Amino acid sequence: MSKDKELKVLSLFSGCGGLDLGFEGNFNVLKSHINLENTNDEIWVKLPKTRFTTVFCNDILHDAKTAWTNFFCKEFGFDSSVYVCDSIVNLVKKHKNGEKIFPEDIDVLTGGFPCQDFSVSGKRNGLFSHKSHNDTIIDSENVTIENRGQLYIWMKEVIEITQPNIFIGENVKGLTNLSDVKSIIENDFKSIGDDGYLVFSRLLHFADYGIPQSRERVVFIGIKKSALNNKAFTELSKDIVCAKYDPYPKKTHSLSLDDNGLLPTPTLRETFVGLEEPEKSNDMSQQKFSRAKYMGKHCQGQTEVNLDSIGPTIRAEHHGNIEFRRLSKEHGGKNNNEIENGFSERRLTIRECSRIQTFPDNYDFIISKNNDSKGLSSSSSYKLIGNSVPPLFAYHLSRRLEDNWDLYFGCEKFE
């Protein structure tokens, strides 16, 4: 296989495209967020284009498609038809009824399948969600595989249909301590097709990859057995996979100062570099922030971020769960000098949250209403950002898979 061959990506549960952007590459990141020997004074660095290109995206949320197409069509020249706004359940059923839904010759399939039912901050219904695939309430006695907690089954169906060489699944840390859910999902993925997939799962802390927040996620990687060369199959089948064949990206940063060769994870102070206060900014995503008042320490989201540390997990909720950029002294705020200098108590802005998630500043999360778009609210924007996979992590993952592609699937002469 030519090392220049374009690799096609099919994206499920795409949201606003965090995974998609990482697999595309060719976007700006703050220099402090990547481990590069670079002595220039530039704040931003553009990451190279990868071999991957997205040929199909899907999500049920119309706001997600609005944000995705606004950015990807403008910045990468995509056609809006790439993004199909429908339930994955409906798409699989249409395919089984003979409609042409999914592209052929897919190399990689990605999907951050819904996590609300596994999250420690949610109701933890797990595989027996009270929500259906189209987000409507269902009776607890009528739970089927079409419920939100089992949408990974429908991702599995698309994998069976498209037979990619590799698939990626992502979900919250809470999946690991909710009964035996993680092993059930892993075994279901292993059962795909006649030959099946080698399936790996690992709990990763995204701060180890330059993402300035406390965000731990389970990342599943499936590799098609029949596509592997003999050497790669042997190495990847071992109980402990050697570093050369490991499909997961190597760490670039560390929260510990004792790791040689790794940079310290960037702080929020570094992450917010160049951002003006909302009332002074021309960036609509920096102008907008949750106006929910301080509700007391007994509620989540009522803490002030520490500018000299990493940020909290960016949540998908909007109703008072977004942390404060600064709190007044009476509410326990520590940035008293800012309050004394006239800066007001407020929550994190849309742009500050997107920076913490490593989206570039040219991604507009507040889109004005016009003839082409119904517009996005602050609430929708927080939700889209919080539900995303950080693009920088997705980029590190895509580059690792790109580097190992011929090692896995090429002739054994690459050994």
C-alpha positions as CSV (number, residue, x, y, z in Angstrom):
1,M,0.0,0.0,0.0
2,S,1.3,3.4,-0.9
3,K,2.2,5.6,2.1
4,D,0.5,8.4,0.2
5,K,-2.8,6.6,-0.2
6,E,-5.8,8.5,1.3
7,L,-7.4,6.7,4.2
8,K,-11.2,7.0,4.4
9,V,-12.9,7.7,7.8
10,L,-16.6,7.1,8.6
11,S,-17.6,9.0,11.7
12,L,-20.6,8.1,14.0
13,F,-22.0,10.2,16.9
14,S,-19.9,12.9,15.3
15,G,-21.2,15.9,17.3
16,C,-19.3,19.0,16.2
17,G,-16.4,17.0,15.0
18,G,-13.7,16.7,17.7
19,L,-12.6,13.3,16.5
20,D,-13.0,14.3,12.8
21,L,-10.8,17.3,13.2
22,G,-8.1,15.3,14.9
23,F,-8.1,12.8,12.1
24,E,-8.0,15.5,9.5
25,G,-5.1,17.4,11.1
26,N,-4.3,20.8,9.5
27,F,-5.6,22.9,12.4
28,N,-4.1,25.3,14.8
29,V,-3.1,24.4,18.4
30,L,-1.4,26.4,21.1
31,K,2.3,25.7,21.0
32,S,2.3,25.0,24.8
33,H,-0.1,22.1,24.1
34,I,2.3,20.1,21.9
35,N,5.7,18.7,22.6
36,L,7.8,20.3,19.9
37,E,11.3,21.5,19.8
38,N,10.4,24.9,18.5
39,T,12.2,28.1,19.5
40,N,10.1,30.7,17.7
41,D,7.9,33.1,19.5
42,E,4.6,32.0,17.8
43,I,1.8,31.3,20.2
44,W,0.0,29.0,17.7
45,V,1.3,26.1,15.6
46,K,-0.5,24.5,12.6
47,L,-0.5,20.7,12.8
48,P,0.2,18.9,9.5
49,K,-2.5,17.3,7.4
50,T,-2.9,13.5,7.9
51,R,-3.6,10.8,5.4
52,F,-7.1,10.5,6.7
53,T,-10.2,12.2,5.2
54,T,-13.7,12.1,6.5
55,V,-16.2,10.7,4.0
56,F,-19.3,10.3,6.2
57,C,-20.5,11.9,9.4
58,N,-23.6,11.2,11.5
59,D,-25.4,12.6,14.5
60,I,-29.0,13.1,15.6
61,L,-28.5,16.7,16.7
62,H,-29.2,19.4,14.1
63,D,-27.1,21.9,16.1
64,A,-24.1,19.5,15.7
65,K,-24.5,19.5,12.0
66,T,-24.9,23.2,11.9
67,A,-21.6,23.7,13.8
68,W,-19.8,21.0,11.9
69,T,-20.7,22.1,8.4
70,N,-20.1,25.8,9.2
71,F,-16.5,24.9,10.1
72,F,-15.6,22.0,8.0
73,C,-17.2,23.3,4.8
74,K,-15.5,26.7,5.2
75,E,-12.1,25.5,6.4
76,F,-11.7,22.2,4.5
77,G,-14.0,22.5,1.6
78,F,-16.3,19.7,2.6
79,D,-19.8,19.4,1.1
80,S,-22.5,19.5,3.6
81,S,-24.0,16.2,2.3
82,V,-21.1,14.4,4.1
83,Y,-23.0,15.0,7.3
84,V,-26.2,13.0,7.7
85,C,-28.5,14.1,10.5
86,D,-30.5,11.1,11.6
87,S,-30.5,8.4,14.3
88,I,-28.0,5.6,13.8
89,V,-30.8,3.2,14.4
90,N,-32.8,4.6,11.5
91,L,-29.7,4.5,9.2
92,V,-29.0,0.9,9.9
93,K,-32.6,0.0,9.4
94,K,-32.6,1.9,6.1
95,H,-29.5,0.0,5.0
96,K,-31.1,-3.3,5.8
97,N,-34.1,-2.3,3.7
98,G,-31.9,-1.9,0.7
99,E,-31.0,1.8,0.7
100,K,-27.5,2.9,0.0
101,I,-26.5,4.6,3.2
102,F,-22.8,4.0,4.0
103,P,-19.8,4.6,1.7
104,E,-17.7,1.6,0.7
105,D,-14.0,0.9,1.2
106,I,-13.9,2.5,4.7
107,D,-10.5,2.3,6.4
108,V,-11.3,3.7,9.8
109,L,-14.6,4.0,11.7
110,T,-14.9,6.3,14.7
111,G,-17.6,6.8,17.3
112,G,-17.8,8.4,20.7
113,F,-21.0,6.6,21.5
114,P,-23.4,8.3,24.0
115,C,-22.0,8.4,27.5
116,Q,-24.8,9.9,29.6
117,D,-25.9,6.5,30.9
118,F,-22.4,5.6,32.1
119,S,-21.2,8.9,33.5
120,V,-20.8,9.2,37.3
121,S,-22.5,12.6,37.0
122,G,-25.6,11.0,35.3
123,K,-28.3,8.6,36.4
124,R,-26.0,5.6,35.6
125,N,-28.7,3.5,33.9
126,G,-25.9,2.0,31.8
127,L,-27.1,-0.5,29.2
128,F,-30.7,0.0,30.4
129,S,-31.2,3.7,29.7
130,H,-34.6,5.4,30.1
131,K,-34.0,7.3,26.9
132,S,-34.5,5.9,23.4
133,H,-32.2,6.3,20.4
134,N,-34.0,9.5,19.4
135,D,-33.7,10.9,23.0
136,T,-37.4,10.4,24.0
137,I,-38.4,8.9,27.4
138,I,-39.2,5.2,27.3
139,D,-41.0,3.0,29.8
140,S,-38.6,0.9,32.0
141,E,-40.5,-2.2,31.1
142,N,-39.9,-1.6,27.4
143,V,-36.1,-1.2,27.2
144,T,-34.7,-2.7,24.0
145,I,-31.4,-2.4,22.1
146,E,-32.8,0.8,20.6
147,N,-32.3,2.6,24.0
148,R,-29.5,5.2,24.3
149,G,-27.3,3.0,26.6
150,Q,-27.0,0.4,23.9
151,L,-26.3,2.5,20.8
152,Y,-22.8,1.0,20.7
153,I,-24.7,-2.1,19.4
154,W,-25.7,-0.1,16.4
155,M,-22.2,1.2,16.0
156,K,-21.2,-2.5,15.9
157,E,-23.8,-3.0,13.2
158,V,-22.2,-0.3,11.0
159,I,-18.8,-1.9,11.6
160,E,-20.2,-5.2,10.4
161,I,-21.6,-3.5,7.3
162,T,-18.5,-1.4,6.4
163,Q,-15.7,-3.7,7.6
164,P,-13.1,-1.0,8.4
165,N,-9.5,-2.1,9.1
166,I,-9.7,-0.2,12.4
167,F,-12.5,1.2,14.5
168,I,-12.3,3.6,17.5
169,G,-14.8,3.9,20.3
170,E,-14.7,6.4,23.1
171,N,-16.6,6.7,26.4
172,V,-16.4,8.0,29.9
173,K,-14.3,6.6,32.8
174,G,-17.6,5.7,34.6
175,L,-18.0,2.8,32.2
176,T,-15.1,1.0,34.0
177,N,-16.9,0.7,37.3
178,L,-20.5,0.1,36.3
179,S,-21.0,-3.6,36.8
180,D,-19.4,-5.5,33.9
181,V,-20.4,-3.0,31.2
182,K,-16.9,-2.5,29.9
183,S,-16.3,-6.2,29.3
184,I,-19.7,-6.7,27.7
185,I,-19.0,-3.9,25.2
186,E,-15.5,-5.2,24.6
187,N,-16.7,-8.8,23.9
188,D,-19.6,-7.5,21.7
189,F,-17.0,-5.7,19.6
190,K,-14.8,-8.8,19.4
191,S,-17.7,-10.8,18.0
192,I,-18.0,-8.7,14.8
193,G,-17.9,-10.6,11.5
194,D,-16.6,-14.1,10.7
195,D,-12.9,-13.4,11.5
196,G,-13.5,-10.8,14.1
197,Y,-11.4,-8.0,15.5
198,L,-8.6,-7.7,18.0
199,V,-10.1,-5.3,20.5
200,F,-8.1,-3.2,23.0
201,S,-9.5,-0.9,25.7
202,R,-7.5,1.5,27.8
203,L,-8.3,4.2,30.3
204,L,-6.4,7.4,29.3
205,H,-6.0,10.7,31.0
206,F,-6.1,13.3,28.2
207,A,-3.8,15.6,30.3
208,D,-1.0,13.3,29.2
209,Y,-1.5,14.5,25.7
210,G,-1.4,18.2,26.2
211,I,-5.1,18.7,26.9
212,P,-5.3,21.1,29.8
213,Q,-8.1,19.4,31.8
214,S,-8.9,16.6,34.1
215,R,-10.6,14.3,31.5
216,E,-10.3,10.5,31.7
217,R,-11.8,8.4,29.0
218,V,-12.0,4.7,27.9
219,V,-10.7,4.4,24.3
220,F,-11.6,1.2,22.5
221,I,-9.5,0.2,19.4
222,G,-10.5,-2.6,17.2
223,I,-8.2,-4.0,14.4
224,K,-9.5,-6.4,11.8
225,K,-7.8,-9.7,12.1
226,S,-8.0,-10.7,8.4
227,A,-6.4,-7.4,7.3
228,L,-3.3,-7.8,9.5
229,N,-0.1,-9.3,8.1
230,N,1.2,-12.3,10.0
231,K,3.8,-10.5,12.0
232,A,1.4,-7.8,13.2
233,F,-1.3,-10.4,14.0
234,T,1.2,-12.3,16.2
235,E,2.5,-9.2,18.0
236,L,-1.0,-7.7,18.6
237,S,-2.3,-11.0,19.8
238,K,0.1,-11.1,22.7
239,D,-1.1,-10.5,26.3
240,I,1.4,-7.6,26.4
241,V,1.8,-5.7,23.1
242,C,5.3,-4.3,22.6
243,A,5.7,-0.6,22.3
244,K,6.4,-0.8,18.5
245,Y,3.0,-2.3,17.8
246,D,1.0,-0.6,20.5
247,P,-1.9,1.2,18.7
248,Y,-2.3,3.9,21.4
249,P,-0.3,7.2,21.1
250,K,2.6,7.9,23.3
251,K,2.3,10.5,26.0
252,T,3.6,14.0,25.2
253,H,2.9,15.7,28.6
254,S,2.7,14.8,32.2
255,L,1.1,16.2,35.4
256,S,4.2,14.9,37.2
257,L,7.5,16.8,36.9
258,D,9.5,13.6,37.2
259,D,8.8,12.2,33.7
260,N,11.8,12.7,31.5
261,G,11.2,13.9,28.0
262,L,7.6,15.0,28.7
263,L,6.5,18.6,29.1
264,P,4.3,19.6,32.0
265,T,0.6,19.7,31.1
266,P,-0.2,23.3,30.1
267,T,-2.1,25.4,32.7
268,L,-5.2,27.4,32.1
269,R,-3.2,30.5,32.3
270,E,-1.2,29.3,29.3
271,T,-4.4,28.1,27.6
272,F,-6.2,31.4,27.9
273,V,-3.3,33.4,26.5
274,G,-4.5,36.4,24.4
275,L,-8.1,36.1,25.3
276,E,-9.7,39.4,26.3
277,E,-12.6,39.8,28.7
278,P,-16.0,39.2,27.1
279,E,-17.0,42.8,26.9
280,K,-13.8,43.7,25.1
281,S,-13.6,40.8,22.7
282,N,-14.7,40.7,19.0
283,D,-15.0,36.9,19.2
284,M,-18.7,36.0,19.6
285,S,-17.7,32.7,21.3
286,Q,-15.7,34.7,23.9
287,Q,-18.5,37.2,24.4
288,K,-21.0,34.5,25.5
289,F,-21.0,32.7,28.8
290,S,-23.6,31.2,31.2
291,R,-25.3,33.8,33.3
292,A,-26.3,31.2,35.9
293,K,-25.7,32.7,39.4
294,Y,-23.6,31.1,42.1
295,M,-25.8,28.4,43.7
296,G,-23.7,27.2,46.6
297,K,-21.0,24.7,47.2
298,H,-23.5,21.8,47.4
299,C,-24.0,22.0,43.6
300,Q,-21.6,21.0,41.0
301,G,-20.1,23.7,38.8
302,Q,-19.8,26.2,41.6
303,T,-16.0,26.3,41.9
304,E,-13.5,28.7,40.5
305,V,-10.9,27.3,38.1
306,N,-7.2,27.4,39.1
307,L,-5.4,29.3,36.5
308,D,-2.1,27.7,37.5
309,S,-3.3,24.2,37.0
310,I,-5.4,22.2,34.5
311,G,-9.1,22.8,34.1
312,P,-12.0,20.6,35.3
313,T,-13.8,18.2,33.0
314,I,-15.7,20.3,30.5
315,R,-19.3,19.2,30.8
316,A,-22.1,19.1,28.3
317,E,-24.6,20.7,30.6
318,H,-25.4,24.4,30.6
319,H,-27.7,25.0,33.5
320,G,-25.3,26.3,36.2
321,N,-22.9,23.4,35.8
322,I,-20.2,25.4,33.9
323,E,-17.4,26.3,36.3
324,F,-16.5,29.9,37.1
325,R,-13.6,31.7,35.5
326,R,-13.6,33.8,38.7
327,L,-15.7,34.0,41.9
328,S,-16.1,36.9,44.3
329,K,-14.3,36.6,47.6
330,E,-17.6,36.0,49.5
331,H,-18.2,32.9,47.3
332,G,-14.7,31.5,47.9
333,G,-12.9,33.1,45.0
334,K,-9.1,33.1,45.0
335,N,-8.4,35.6,42.1
336,N,-9.1,38.6,44.4
337,N,-6.7,40.8,42.5
338,E,-8.9,40.5,39.3
339,I,-12.0,41.3,41.2
340,E,-10.3,44.3,42.8
341,N,-9.3,45.4,39.3
342,G,-12.9,45.5,38.2
343,F,-13.3,42.1,36.6
344,S,-16.7,40.7,37.3
345,E,-17.6,37.3,38.7
346,R,-18.5,35.0,35.8
347,R,-18.5,31.5,34.5
348,L,-16.2,30.2,31.7
349,T,-17.0,31.5,28.2
350,I,-17.8,29.4,25.2
351,R,-14.3,30.1,23.8
352,E,-12.5,29.3,27.1
353,C,-14.3,25.9,27.2
354,S,-13.4,25.3,23.6
355,R,-9.7,26.2,24.3
356,I,-9.6,23.8,27.2
357,Q,-10.9,21.1,24.7
358,T,-8.2,22.2,22.2
359,F,-10.5,23.5,19.4
360,P,-8.9,26.2,17.3
361,D,-10.1,29.8,17.6
362,N,-11.4,29.8,14.0
363,Y,-14.1,27.2,15.1
364,D,-17.2,29.4,15.7
365,F,-19.5,28.0,18.2
366,I,-21.9,30.9,18.3
367,I,-23.4,31.2,14.8
368,S,-25.6,34.1,14.0
369,K,-29.0,33.3,12.5
370,N,-29.1,33.9,8.7
371,N,-30.6,32.4,5.6
372,D,-28.2,29.4,5.8
373,S,-28.4,28.5,9.5
374,K,-30.9,28.5,12.3
375,G,-28.1,29.7,14.6
376,L,-26.6,28.2,17.8
377,S,-27.3,29.2,21.3
378,S,-24.8,29.3,24.2
379,S,-26.5,26.3,25.7
380,S,-26.1,24.3,22.5
381,S,-22.5,25.4,22.2
382,Y,-21.6,24.3,25.7
383,K,-23.3,20.9,25.0
384,L,-21.4,20.4,21.8
385,I,-18.1,21.3,23.2
386,G,-18.6,19.2,26.4
387,N,-19.6,16.1,24.4
388,S,-16.6,16.3,22.1
389,V,-13.4,14.3,22.0
390,P,-10.5,16.9,22.3
391,P,-9.2,17.3,18.7
392,L,-5.6,17.3,19.9
393,F,-6.0,13.9,21.5
394,A,-7.7,12.6,18.3
395,Y,-4.8,14.0,16.3
396,H,-2.2,12.1,18.4
397,L,-4.3,8.9,17.9
398,S,-4.6,9.4,14.2
399,R,-0.9,10.0,13.8
400,R,-0.1,6.9,15.7
401,L,-2.4,4.8,13.5
402,E,-1.0,6.5,10.4
403,D,2.6,5.7,11.5
404,N,1.6,2.1,12.1
405,W,-0.7,1.6,9.1
406,D,1.9,-0.2,6.9
407,L,3.4,-2.0,9.9
408,Y,-0.1,-3.5,10.5
409,F,-1.4,-4.0,7.0
410,G,1.5,-3.8,4.6
411,C,3.7,-6.6,3.4
412,E,6.0,-8.1,6.0
413,K,9.0,-6.7,4.2
414,F,8.2,-3.5,6.2
415,E,9.6,-5.5,9.1
